[in-house]
Amino acid sequence: MKRFVFCTMAVLIAGLSLAEAQQPAQGQPAQGQPAAAAPQGRPQPKISSQDEYKGYQEAAQKQNEGFQKQSPGEVEMAAMEFETKFPNSEVRSLLYLNAMQAYQSVGNSEKTIELARKVLSIYPNDPDAELAIANQLASHTRDTDLDRDQRLGEATSMAQKALNDINSNVLLPANATPEQAEGIKNQMKAMAYAALGTVELTKKDYAAAEKQFEQATSVPTPQPDAAIWLRLAVSREQQKKYSEALEAANKAVQIAPPNSQAATLAAAQRDRLQKLSQGSAAPAAGATPTPTSPAPVPTGPTPQ
């Protein structure tokens, strides 16, 4: 899902806005001075010296190269090297957020969670990191996991904490308009509700899952996510609400990126639900419905 990888928008925006805030027109960092507060969000991190600013720029360049090569290890190493030189720097969290996203972009759930925890050790109320943990645990926990209940419990608590932290702790572009800021926050809130819904899907509490996914889809976002609508369709199908499930599947088909995995899965779910809806219109008296298996849904970012 968009921004399930988690901060596709926020992390990269954060890096840009930091550079803009810390580098005045003369090209020098603002030493010892806090940057202007982001609109209705977390204040921009500050850089305290010329050396720190130069080190940050070098680390960011190394991370860009790591992203281009799809080498999350290099992205993480750049953050670690910077932290060794500047162990108390506020901008460490930005570099580790980038490392977190790099691992998520290649589907490494364990390292994504590890790097998100690192971010929270630096800035305990970072909603991007909280949502990363929530969505990774929600999407990658199975009934056979010995620590299933613990993982799902943490996913729930992290999603709920993110909902509390988004308004005041999300790092926004320094020049964001109120509309842009609201759009970013709403995108994150939808992700939090989707994580809560995915937890309920894993628990097989389909009615509770449906409520969370409905909440997620009701948030006005600049980029509606097909995977959330697809999971809403699954939660309704499992309750035999075939017509309502079909509505959600049709919406997923409508907004899924063309030729993406999400589009393929949404079309398959729609086709199945069309048959189920027709078959449920006039069931034979006393007949036992034949169990069906819902189409799989994306467990991570919506493939583009």
N, C-alpha and C positions, 0 to 999 in steps of 0.2 A: 504494500500500500504506500501511497505517496506519503512520505515523511515517516513511514514505519521504518524505513531505513533512515532512517530515522531522522534525521535532521537534515535531509537533503536540502531544505530551504534554510533552516535556522543556522546550521553550523557554517555554511559557506557565507551566508549573510553576515554572521557574527565576525568572521575573519575580515571581511571587507570593511565593515563599519568600524572595526577596531583600528585598522590602518588609517582610515579617513579621520577618525577622531584624534589619533595620536600624532598625526603628522601635519603640522600647520603649513601655511602657504610657503614658508621659507624652506620646507623640506626637513625640518628638525622635529623630533618627538617632543611632546609637552612633558618635560621632566618634573615629576613630583606633583603634577596637577591632575585631578580627576577629569575625565572626559565629560562632556555634556551628557546628561541623563538621557537614555533612550526614551522615546515617547511611551509613557504608561507601561514601563517594563523595568528590567534590571539595568542599573547604570552601567555604562561601558567600563570594562576593566581598564586600569591605568598602567602605564609603563613608567618606571621611575628613573631610568637613565638612558643615555645614548647607547651604551653597550647592550642593554636589555632590548632596546628597540631593534638594533641591528641583529641581535641573536634571534629575535622573533621573526624578522623578515627572512633570515637564512633558513630557519626551521620551516616557515611556511613554504618557501621555494622547494625545499626537499620534499615536503608533503605533496605539493602539486606534482612533482615528478613521480612520486610513489603512486599517486592516483592514476596518472597517465599510464603507468606500467601495470596497473592493477596489482600492486604489491603492498598490501596493508602492513606487512612487517616493516617496510621502509617508512611508511607514514608514522607508525608507532615509534620507531627508533628515533625519528626526528624530534618527536615530543619528549622522549626520554633524555636525549642529549641536551635539549634545551633546559629541562628540569635540573639536570646535573649542574649546569652553569648558573641557573637562576632558580634555586629551590623554593623561593618564596614569591615568585612572580604570579600575578593575578591572571596573566594570559595563558598559563599552563592549561587551564581548563579548556580553552579554545582549541589548543593543539591536540589534546586528548579526545575532545569531541570529534575532531576530524579523523583521528585514528579509529574511534568507535564506528564512525560511519564507513570507513574504508573496509573494516572487517564485515560490517553488515552488508555492504554492497557485493561481497563475494559469498555471502551465506554462511559465515562462520558465527554461529549463535553464541557459543561459549566465549569467544574472544570479544564479541560485541558486549556481552554482559560484563565481562571483566573490565573493559575500558570504560563502560558506563559507571561502574562502581568507583573507578579511579577518578572520574570527573566529580562524582558526588563527595569523594574524600576532600576535594579542593573547594567545591561550592555545593554544599549539601542540599540546596533547594533548586537545582537545575532541572527544569521540567523536561528538557530534551533527553537527558540521561535517564530520568525516571520513566519516561515513556518507552525508551529503548528497552529497559529491563522488563517493564510490564508486558510489552508486546512480544518480546523474545520468549519469556517464560510462558505466556499464554499460548503462543503458537507452537512451541516445541516441547510441551509437556504431554506425556502419554499416560494412559491408565496403568501401564506396567512399571512406571517409574516408582522406585521405592520412596522417593521424597515428593511424590505427586502433590499431596496436600500442602506441603510446605511451599513448593514452587507456585502453586496456584494462589495460595494465601499471599505470598509476596507480590505476585503479579497484581492482585486486587489492591493491595495497600499502596503499591507504587502508582497505579493508575489513579487512585483516589487522591494521593498526594499531589500528583501532577495537576489534577483539576484545581487544587487549591493554590498551586504555585504558578500556574500559567500567567495569570493577569499581572502579577507583580515581579516575577522572576525570569520571564522569557527575555532573551537577549535579542533586541530588535535593531534594525538599521537605524543609525543616528538620524537619518533624514526621512524616516518612514512617515507617510501620511497617516492620519487616524484610520482611514479606510484600510490601508495596507496592514497596519498593526492589528486591526480587528480581524482581518482575513487570516493572518498567521496564527493568531490565538485560536480562532474558531477551528482551523485545520487541526491544531493540536488537541483541542477539546474533543473533536470527532474521533481522533485516534484513541484518546483515553477511554471513551465510551465503547469503542470497538474492542479494545483490549478486555474490558470488563465483560463484554458479550462473548468474546472468545473463551474466556475462563468458564462461563456458564455453559457454552457448547461442550467444552471438555468434560464438564461435570454431568452433561446430558440433562441439564435443567433448561429445556428448550423454551419454556415460557419466559423465564428470566433472561435468557439470551436474546429473545425477540425484543424485549423491552429495552435492553441496552443498545441493540443495533438500531432500533427505531429512534432512540435518543441520538445516536451517532449520525443517522441520516437526516435528522431534523435540524441539525446545526448548519446554518448557512455558510458554506465553504467556497473558496474560489476554485477548488479542484475536487469535485465530488469523486469518491473512490468506488470503483466498480466492485472491488473485493468486499467492501462492507455490505453493499446491496446483495451480493452473492451469498454472504453468510447469513444475512437476514432471510433470504429465500430458503436456505437450508434449515434454519431454526423454525420457520413456519411449516415447511414440508414435514418435518419430524412430528409436528402436531396435527398433521393431515389437513392443514389449512392450504389446500392446493391452489385455490384461486388467488389468495393473497400472496402465496409464495411465487406464483407466476408473475404477479405484478412486480415484485422485487427483482425477479430474474430478468424481466423485460427491461427494467431500468438499468440493470447491470450491463446488458447487451448494448443499450443505448449509449452509455458513457464510457465503456471500456475502450482503450486505445486500439485502433485497427491492427489486426494481425498479432495481437499480444496473447500471452497465455490466458490472461483474464478474459479476453474476448472469446477464446475457444471454450473455456470452462463455462462461461455465462451462457453461451449458445447451447451447450450440451445440457445444462440445467434447465434452460427454457424449454427445450424440446421434450425433455422427460416430463416436466411439469404440465406441458400441454396435454400429453397423453394421460397423465394422472388426473388432471382436471376433467377431462372428458370421461374417463373411466369412473370417476367418483360421482358423476351426475346422477346415475341411476344404478346403484349397486344392487345386486341380486339379494333377495331377502335371505337373511341368515348366512350370507357368504362371508368368509374370512378374508380380509384384504391380504393380498400377497405382499410380503415385506419387500421394500425396495431400498437400494443404497443410493444416497445422494451423490451427485457428482462432487469430486474433490474440489476444494477451494484453496486459493493461494494461502500459504502459511506465513509468508513474509511480504516483502515489497511487491506491489503489483508490477509484473514484468512489462516493460515497454516495448 
